[in-house]
Amino acid sequence: MIHAGLLTTAITLSFLTKPRPIPPPSTIQSLVWVYKERIASQPLPLFDTATLSHLVLKFSQALLYSFLALTVRFSDDAFFQNCRCQAVNFYKNSARVLLFSQIAEPTGSLELIQSFCLLCLNEIEGLSRVLELAVWLYG
């Protein structure tokens, strides 16, 4: 049996040491639920929520990382316990690297646009949290 502290440390280190830590399918499906409950109702419909559970398994790496960067913010899944911020930053930065290498290519795709939209939503959410904290601190 693995001690909970050791497991948490191992997961935290995985975001710092593994080149591409992808959550297990059950965690990804929990993030699909998070997207449907917290994000899909926003004014920017990016996915057909009826098929998202199946589509997410076929996402390109850039789209998956963008999706994870946004949805992990709202997740309480044990996979991200004590390392949610590191995970969000890892996925966000990894998606950026992949996307900015693709942006110079003459071909575009729906996935590329979806990826950029998810990253923008991620930045907006991050900024709103900073503003809430500033209002709380200085309000």
C-alpha positions as CSV (number, residue, x, y, z in Angstrom):
1,M,0.0,0.0,0.0
2,I,1.3,3.4,-1.0
3,H,1.2,6.1,1.7
4,A,-1.0,9.1,0.6
5,G,1.9,11.6,1.1
6,L,4.2,9.6,-1.2
7,L,1.5,9.3,-3.9
8,T,0.8,13.0,-3.8
9,T,4.6,13.7,-4.0
10,A,4.9,11.3,-6.9
11,I,2.0,13.0,-8.8
12,T,3.4,16.5,-8.1
13,L,6.8,15.4,-9.4
14,S,5.2,13.9,-12.4
15,F,4.3,17.3,-13.6
16,L,7.8,18.5,-13.2
17,T,9.7,15.4,-14.5
18,K,7.5,13.5,-17.0
19,P,7.5,15.0,-20.5
20,R,3.7,14.4,-21.0
21,P,1.7,13.5,-18.0
22,I,-1.7,12.5,-19.3
23,P,-4.4,11.7,-16.7
24,P,-6.1,8.3,-16.8
25,P,-9.3,7.9,-18.9
26,S,-11.5,8.0,-15.8
27,T,-10.0,11.4,-14.9
28,I,-10.4,12.7,-18.4
29,Q,-14.0,11.7,-18.3
30,S,-14.5,13.5,-15.0
31,L,-13.0,16.6,-16.7
32,V,-15.5,16.2,-19.6
33,W,-18.2,16.3,-16.9
34,V,-16.6,19.5,-15.5
35,Y,-16.6,21.0,-18.9
36,K,-20.3,20.2,-19.4
37,E,-21.3,21.6,-16.0
38,R,-19.1,24.6,-15.7
39,I,-17.9,25.8,-19.1
40,A,-20.1,24.6,-21.9
41,S,-23.0,26.9,-21.0
42,Q,-20.7,30.0,-21.6
43,P,-21.3,32.0,-24.7
44,L,-18.6,30.2,-26.7
45,P,-19.8,26.7,-27.6
46,L,-16.7,24.8,-28.7
47,F,-17.8,21.2,-28.6
48,D,-21.0,19.1,-29.0
49,T,-21.5,18.1,-25.4
50,A,-23.4,15.0,-26.5
51,T,-20.3,13.5,-28.2
52,L,-17.6,15.1,-26.1
53,S,-17.0,12.0,-24.0
54,H,-15.9,10.1,-27.2
55,L,-14.3,13.1,-29.0
56,V,-11.9,13.9,-26.1
57,L,-10.2,10.5,-26.7
58,K,-9.4,11.6,-30.2
59,F,-8.1,15.1,-29.5
60,S,-4.8,16.2,-30.8
61,Q,-2.1,16.7,-28.1
62,A,-2.5,20.5,-28.4
63,L,-6.2,20.4,-28.0
64,L,-6.1,17.9,-25.2
65,Y,-3.5,20.0,-23.3
66,S,-5.7,23.2,-23.8
67,F,-8.8,21.3,-22.6
68,L,-6.9,20.0,-19.6
69,A,-5.5,23.5,-18.8
70,L,-9.0,24.9,-18.5
71,T,-10.9,22.1,-16.9
72,V,-8.3,21.1,-14.3
73,R,-8.9,24.5,-12.7
74,F,-12.4,23.4,-11.7
75,S,-11.6,19.8,-10.9
76,D,-11.4,18.1,-7.5
77,D,-10.2,14.8,-9.0
78,A,-7.7,13.0,-6.8
79,F,-5.2,12.8,-9.7
80,F,-4.6,16.5,-9.3
81,Q,-4.6,16.6,-5.5
82,N,-2.0,19.1,-4.1
83,C,-0.7,19.9,-7.6
84,R,-3.6,21.5,-9.4
85,C,-1.7,24.8,-10.1
86,Q,1.3,22.9,-11.3
87,A,-0.9,20.8,-13.6
88,V,-2.7,23.9,-15.0
89,N,0.6,25.6,-15.7
90,F,2.1,22.5,-17.2
91,Y,-0.8,21.9,-19.6
92,K,-1.2,25.6,-20.5
93,N,2.5,26.0,-21.3
94,S,2.7,22.7,-23.2
95,A,-0.3,23.7,-25.3
96,R,1.2,27.1,-26.0
97,V,4.5,25.5,-27.3
98,L,2.6,23.1,-29.5
99,L,0.2,25.7,-30.8
100,F,2.7,28.4,-31.5
101,S,4.7,26.0,-33.5
102,Q,1.6,25.2,-35.6
103,I,0.4,28.8,-36.0
104,A,3.2,29.6,-38.6
105,E,2.0,26.7,-40.8
106,P,-0.2,27.8,-43.7
107,T,-2.9,25.3,-42.9
108,G,-5.5,25.8,-40.1
109,S,-7.9,23.5,-38.5
110,L,-11.0,23.6,-36.3
111,E,-8.9,21.9,-33.5
112,L,-6.4,24.7,-33.7
113,I,-9.1,27.3,-33.3
114,Q,-10.7,25.3,-30.4
115,S,-7.3,25.0,-28.7
116,F,-6.7,28.8,-28.9
117,C,-10.2,29.5,-27.6
118,L,-9.7,27.1,-24.6
119,L,-6.4,28.8,-23.8
120,C,-8.1,32.2,-24.0
121,L,-10.8,31.1,-21.6
122,N,-8.1,29.7,-19.3
123,E,-6.4,33.1,-19.3
124,I,-9.7,34.9,-18.7
125,E,-10.4,32.6,-15.7
126,G,-6.9,33.1,-14.3
127,L,-7.2,36.9,-14.6
128,S,-10.6,36.9,-13.0
129,R,-9.2,35.0,-10.0
130,V,-6.3,37.5,-9.7
131,L,-8.8,40.4,-9.8
132,E,-11.0,38.7,-7.1
133,L,-8.0,38.3,-4.9
134,A,-6.9,42.0,-5.4
135,V,-10.4,43.2,-4.6
136,W,-10.4,41.0,-1.4
137,L,-6.9,42.3,-0.4
138,Y,-7.4,46.0,-1.2
139,G,-11.2,46.3,-1.4
